[in-house]
Amino acid sequence: MTDNDLWPLLISARARREIAEAHEWWKVHRDKAPQALQEELRETFELLLQTPQIGILVPTRKQKFMRRIFLPRTRYYVYYRNTAPGIEILALWHSSRRPPRGL
């Protein structure tokens, strides 16, 4: 699969920053599976493009509709919106943290 296959997937600047930070942390602290987060994100992005309604609805202050999906292997949440014709990734947040603000 190439990045072109994920074309209708838009990743916000905030989510890009959070993904980059999580990747760096993961590589340093999870030496037995340094690519696990990257692999799980890719699988999740593919799943969201096929079935965008799979995530649960979550309350938000700024967005009318937002969903999240749990990544069980790495214990992160991906927050996103279905913005037909694609998916907009809003944030990546570890499940041990309080829900993100400002979405």
Steps between C-alpha positions, in 0.01 A plus 500: 500500500627847412417838651294567187271215606419702812423816299164592655668495842579849628723531807483828692817681602422419862460129426822495292688651793347253749573206271863609456544538878341161565722335237813642663389389845405157370837443329689588818284317755369200307814346358340157446234644270622839377267498197186392685346846517571571135353165395190540715438854376525389137257212561262736681514761224418232242210378715363852541504557126299180450260543794507859626207452740686237704621739771284608791358851516659722765391839633697804395490875539605613154400226257141389454593141424816320605580135543778302657637154452719308744829342392524197732862406437643844578214634717451822307180665382468651156252788493351570158211635295335356195529788253372339184663416270769423757604475862662780701731382779479756781718357778693203633467462875620233742221336697672565833463877450195722546310563176657767279381859518447741221345267245 
